[in-house]
Amino acid sequence: MGDGTPTGSHVLIDYVGYVPPSEDEAQWVLALLRKCIYDCGIREVHAHAETFDGEKSPPGFAAVVLIDESHVTAHCYSERGILAIDVFTCGKHDPDILADSIHRAMVSSNPGLRAISRERVERFKE
């Protein structure tokens, strides 16, 4: 550090047109994230998904997988068809490669899903 090289990078993807591919969409998405992480050779530390029934929050879910390099999350408002994916790595793995894997898996299971924004943000530059 100190040479301007970032220590970590975020890849943020926003989608529209999301349709739940499963009755238990939170667990389905969590399994998809976990598989992509595993396939990319990244070590998972912990995983959790929470479904929102619409009482306190809009219907949807949040899913998170902690990795030894940071985290991967998905947040969805099902009724509105919007889904946000956040891939953050602070190590040897390129978050774009993992984000591409997640994108391919999501789109192949959800044909109407469309990415409307993708941004890479470098973190911890000195």
C-alpha positions in Angstrom: 0.0 0.0 0.0 1.0 3.6 -0.3 1.6 3.4 -4.1 -1.9 4.2 -5.1 -2.9 0.6 -5.8 -6.3 -0.2 -4.4 -6.5 -2.8 -1.7 -10.0 -3.8 -2.7 -12.7 -3.4 -5.3 -16.4 -3.3 -5.4 -18.5 -4.4 -8.4 -22.1 -3.1 -8.1 -24.8 -4.4 -10.4 -28.4 -3.2 -10.5 -31.1 -5.3 -12.3 -34.7 -4.8 -13.3 -37.1 -7.4 -14.5 -36.4 -9.8 -11.6 -39.0 -12.6 -11.3 -38.6 -15.1 -8.4 -37.4 -18.3 -9.9 -38.4 -20.3 -6.8 -40.9 -20.2 -4.0 -38.0 -19.7 -1.5 -36.2 -17.1 -3.6 -33.8 -16.0 -0.8 -32.4 -19.4 -0.4 -32.3 -19.9 -4.1 -30.2 -16.8 -4.7 -28.0 -17.6 -1.7 -27.3 -21.0 -3.2 -26.5 -19.4 -6.5 -24.1 -16.9 -4.9 -22.4 -19.6 -2.9 -21.9 -21.8 -6.0 -20.4 -18.9 -8.0 -18.0 -18.1 -5.1 -17.0 -21.7 -4.8 -16.5 -22.0 -8.6 -14.3 -19.0 -8.6 -12.0 -20.5 -5.9 -12.9 -18.0 -3.2 -13.2 -19.2 0.4 -16.6 -18.7 2.0 -16.7 -17.8 5.7 -20.4 -17.5 6.5 -23.7 -17.3 4.6 -27.2 -16.1 5.5 -30.4 -15.1 3.7 -33.4 -13.2 5.2 -36.8 -13.0 3.6 -38.9 -9.9 4.0 -42.7 -10.6 4.0 -43.8 -7.0 3.5 -44.9 -6.3 7.0 -41.9 -4.2 8.1 -40.0 -4.0 4.8 -41.2 -4.3 1.2 -41.5 -7.9 0.1 -38.1 -9.4 -1.0 -34.9 -10.6 0.6 -31.3 -9.9 1.5 -28.6 -12.5 1.1 -25.0 -12.3 2.2 -22.0 -14.5 1.8 -19.0 -13.4 3.8 -15.8 -14.4 2.1 -12.2 -14.2 3.5 -11.7 -11.3 1.1 -14.9 -9.4 2.1 -18.4 -10.1 1.0 -21.0 -10.8 -1.7 -24.6 -9.6 -1.3 -27.9 -9.6 -3.1 -30.8 -7.4 -2.1 -34.2 -7.6 -3.8 -37.6 -5.9 -3.8 -39.5 -8.8 -5.4 -42.8 -6.9 -6.1 -40.9 -4.1 -7.9 -38.6 -6.6 -9.8 -35.4 -4.9 -8.7 -32.3 -6.7 -7.6 -28.9 -5.3 -6.5 -25.7 -7.4 -6.4 -22.6 -6.2 -4.5 -19.3 -8.1 -5.0 -16.4 -6.8 -2.8 -13.0 -8.4 -2.7 -9.9 -7.3 -0.9 -7.4 -9.9 -2.0 -6.1 -11.8 -5.0 -9.5 -12.4 -6.6 -10.8 -10.0 -9.2 -14.4 -9.1 -8.3 -15.3 -8.7 -12.0 -14.7 -12.4 -12.6 -17.1 -13.3 -9.8 -19.6 -10.7 -10.8 -19.6 -12.1 -14.3 -20.2 -15.6 -13.0 -23.1 -14.4 -10.9 -24.5 -12.4 -13.8 -24.5 -15.4 -16.2 -26.2 -17.6 -13.6 -28.8 -15.0 -12.8 -29.7 -14.2 -16.4 -29.8 -17.9 -17.4 -32.4 -18.6 -14.7 -34.3 -15.3 -15.1 -34.5 -14.5 -18.9 -36.3 -11.1 -18.3 -33.6 -9.9 -16.0 -31.7 -6.9 -17.3 -28.6 -5.2 -15.9 -29.2 -1.4 -15.9 -26.1 -0.4 -14.1 -22.7 -1.9 -13.4 -19.9 0.0 -11.7 -16.5 -0.9 -10.3 -15.3 1.1 -7.4 -11.7 0.9 -6.2 -11.4 0.9 -2.4 -8.6 1.8 0.1 -6.3 3.6 -2.3 -3.4 5.4 -0.6 
